[in-house]
Amino acid sequence: AASLPPQQGFEQQRLKLQTQRVQTQQKTFSKWINSFLPKSMAVRNLFADLQDGRVLIRLLESISGEKLGTAAKGQLRIHKLENVQKELDFLSSKKVKLESIGAPDIVDGNQRLILGLLWTIILRFQIQDISLED
């Protein structure tokens, strides 16, 4: 059996590790989000379930103790963008730096940027609270 050239083997291994890392983060972040939400809103597919903005609004309300307002109920792209923009505006008002993340990125299911957004939320609302309490 012919083996792959070293560069192809390396690239396949890199892609495999990258996929595993995304899957691990997806599972971890889903569990974290679900710890703040009612069972009826449980996240099953992280990237798809965050696209309409409703889960993120509920999450931010839960961890911040503040109300973001009523989420747009429609399923059209404009409703989803409105919801996600509401969250991004809220985060900006809390001095959360959102470099290169826009509402279309979340609505379109951009995995890298969704994971980055969630990590930023965890750092701001969980980790910072721990360091402030010390």
C-alpha positions as CSV (number, residue, x, y, z in Angstrom):
1,A,0.0,0.0,0.0
2,A,1.3,3.4,-1.0
3,S,1.7,5.8,1.9
4,L,0.8,9.5,1.6
5,P,3.6,12.0,1.1
6,P,4.6,13.5,4.5
7,Q,3.0,16.9,3.7
8,Q,-0.4,15.3,2.9
9,G,-0.2,13.1,6.0
10,F,0.6,16.1,8.1
11,E,-2.3,18.1,6.6
12,Q,-4.8,15.3,7.2
13,Q,-3.6,15.0,10.8
14,R,-3.9,18.8,11.3
15,L,-7.5,18.8,9.9
16,K,-8.4,15.8,12.1
17,L,-7.2,17.6,15.2
18,Q,-8.9,20.8,14.2
19,T,-12.2,18.9,13.7
20,Q,-11.8,17.2,17.1
21,R,-11.1,20.6,18.8
22,V,-14.2,22.1,17.3
23,Q,-16.3,19.1,18.4
24,T,-14.9,19.3,21.9
25,Q,-15.6,23.1,22.2
26,Q,-19.1,22.6,20.7
27,K,-19.9,20.0,23.3
28,T,-18.4,22.0,26.2
29,F,-20.0,25.3,25.2
30,S,-23.4,23.5,24.7
31,K,-23.3,22.1,28.2
32,W,-22.3,25.4,29.6
33,I,-25.2,27.2,27.8
34,N,-27.7,24.6,28.8
35,S,-26.7,25.0,32.5
36,F,-28.3,28.5,32.2
37,L,-31.4,27.7,30.1
38,P,-34.7,25.9,30.7
39,K,-34.8,22.4,29.4
40,S,-37.3,23.5,26.7
41,M,-34.5,25.7,25.1
42,A,-31.7,23.1,25.4
43,V,-29.0,23.5,22.8
44,R,-28.5,20.3,20.8
45,N,-26.7,21.7,17.7
46,L,-24.7,24.6,18.9
47,F,-24.1,26.3,15.6
48,A,-27.7,25.9,14.3
49,D,-29.4,26.6,17.6
50,L,-27.7,30.0,18.0
51,Q,-28.5,31.3,14.5
52,D,-31.9,32.9,15.3
53,G,-30.5,34.7,18.3
54,R,-33.2,33.6,20.8
55,V,-30.9,31.3,22.8
56,L,-28.2,33.9,23.0
57,I,-30.7,36.5,24.2
58,R,-31.9,34.1,26.9
59,L,-28.3,33.2,27.9
60,L,-27.2,36.8,28.2
61,E,-30.3,37.7,30.3
62,S,-29.6,34.7,32.6
63,I,-25.9,35.4,33.2
64,S,-26.1,39.2,33.4
65,G,-29.4,39.5,35.3
66,E,-30.5,42.1,32.8
67,K,-33.3,42.2,30.2
68,L,-32.4,42.6,26.6
69,G,-36.0,43.0,25.4
70,T,-38.3,40.7,23.5
71,A,-36.7,38.6,20.8
72,A,-38.1,38.9,17.3
73,K,-40.3,35.9,16.7
74,G,-40.2,35.5,12.9
75,Q,-38.0,33.0,11.1
76,L,-36.9,35.4,8.3
77,R,-33.2,36.3,8.1
78,I,-34.0,39.9,9.1
79,H,-35.6,38.7,12.4
80,K,-32.5,36.6,13.2
81,L,-30.2,39.5,12.4
82,E,-32.2,41.8,14.6
83,N,-32.0,39.4,17.5
84,V,-28.2,38.8,17.1
85,Q,-27.5,42.5,16.7
86,K,-29.4,43.1,20.0
87,E,-27.0,40.7,21.7
88,L,-23.9,42.3,20.1
89,D,-25.1,45.8,21.1
90,F,-25.6,44.6,24.7
91,L,-22.1,43.1,24.8
92,S,-20.7,46.3,23.4
93,S,-22.5,48.3,26.1
94,K,-20.7,46.0,28.7
95,K,-17.3,47.0,27.2
96,V,-16.9,43.5,25.6
97,K,-14.5,43.7,22.7
98,L,-16.1,42.0,19.6
99,E,-13.4,42.1,17.0
100,S,-14.6,41.0,13.5
101,I,-17.8,39.5,14.7
102,G,-21.1,40.7,13.1
103,A,-24.6,39.5,13.3
104,P,-24.4,37.9,9.8
105,D,-21.5,35.7,11.0
106,I,-23.7,34.2,13.8
107,V,-26.9,33.9,11.6
108,D,-24.8,32.2,8.9
109,G,-23.4,29.7,11.4
110,N,-19.7,30.7,11.2
111,Q,-18.3,28.1,13.6
112,R,-15.0,29.8,14.4
113,L,-16.7,33.1,15.2
114,I,-19.5,31.6,17.2
115,L,-17.0,29.7,19.3
116,G,-15.0,32.9,19.7
117,L,-18.1,34.8,20.7
118,L,-19.0,32.2,23.3
119,W,-15.5,32.2,24.7
120,T,-15.6,36.0,25.0
121,I,-19.0,35.8,26.8
122,I,-17.5,33.2,29.2
123,L,-14.5,35.3,29.9
124,R,-16.6,38.4,30.5
125,F,-19.4,37.0,32.6
126,Q,-17.9,34.0,34.3
127,I,-14.1,34.4,34.6
128,Q,-14.1,38.1,35.3
129,D,-16.7,37.6,38.0
130,I,-14.5,35.1,39.7
131,S,-11.5,37.4,39.6
132,L,-13.6,40.4,40.9
133,E,-14.8,38.3,43.9
134,D,-11.2,37.6,45.1
